[in-house]
Amino acid sequence: MTTLWLCITATAVASFAIKAAGPALLGSNPLPERARGPMTLLAPALLSGLVIADLLGPRWRSFDPALVMGVAVAAFLRLARVPELPAVLAAVVVAAGARAVMG
């Protein structure tokens, strides 16, 4: 087995173990009230961290204004209750247009 497949297998096993730990530990009991608040905020916090890291690039040194414009358009359109697909398509068009203009 190559190193790549060993890494893929180890990642899959670790992911399964982490996902299975919650139901195995809690069983049919609901999540404690103290844990619900942080758990509901975890996904948005991780997503915003990934978006910011992608916008600012490695070591936060390769700022991409075209990408920021695309994300801003998508966010604005979603806040205006535009469906996801048209909002994403508009963001792609804006980002591509900005890249074409900026060179």
N, C-alpha and C positions, 0 to 999 in steps of 0.2 A: 504494500500500500504506500502510496506517495504521501509526502508531508501535507499536501493540500487536502487530500481526502481524510487524513487523520484530523486535521483542524476542522473540517466541515463536520465530521462525525462527533468530535468533542463538543463543538458549538451546539449541535442539534441535541445531544444528550443533556448538556447543561441547561439549555432552554427548556427542554421537557421537564427536567427536575425542578427548575424554578417555578414553572407553571403548575406543576403537580403539588408543590409544597403547600400552597394555600388551601386547596380543598382537603388535602390530607391532614393538615393541622387543625383546620376549623370544622371539618365535617359538614354537617347540615346547619351548624350554628351561624347566625348572621355575623357580619363584621362588627366589632365593637364600635360604639358611637364615636369614641375618641379617635379612632383610626379612619373614619369615613371622610372627614374634612380634608386631611392631607392626601388621602388616596384620590379624591375627586380633583385635586389641584395638580397631581403629579403628571398626568398626561399633557395638559396645556403647558406646564412649565418645561417639560422635556421637549415638546414640539417647538416652543419659542426659542429654546436654546439651540436646537438644531438649525432653525431658520436663521438666527443671528450668526451662528458659526458659518453657515453657507454664504450668507451675504457678505461677511467681512473676510472670508477666505482663511487660508492657513496663517496662523500666528496673527490674525486680524490685520493683515497688511495689504491684502489685495481687494480693496473695496470696489465693488462693481455697481456703478450708478444705474446701468440699464436693468440689472436684476432687481435693484431696489425699486425702480419705477414699476416694473412688472408686479412685484409683490404688493406695492401700494395700490395699484389699480385693482388687483384681485381682492384685496382687503376692503377697499372702498365699495366695489360692486357687491361683495357679499353682505356688507353692512346695509347696502341699499336693497337687500333682498333679491338680488339677481340670482338665478339658479347657478349651480357650480360650474357646469360645462361652459356656458357663455362667459362667465367671469374668468375662468382659466384661459379660454381662447383669447379673450381681450387682453389679458395679462401677457400672453405669449406674443401677440401682435405688437403690443406696446414695447416690450423688452427687445424684440427683434428690430423694430423700427428705431429704437434708441441706439442699439448697437450699430445699425447701418449708418445712422447720422453721425455718431461719435467716432466711427472708423474703427 
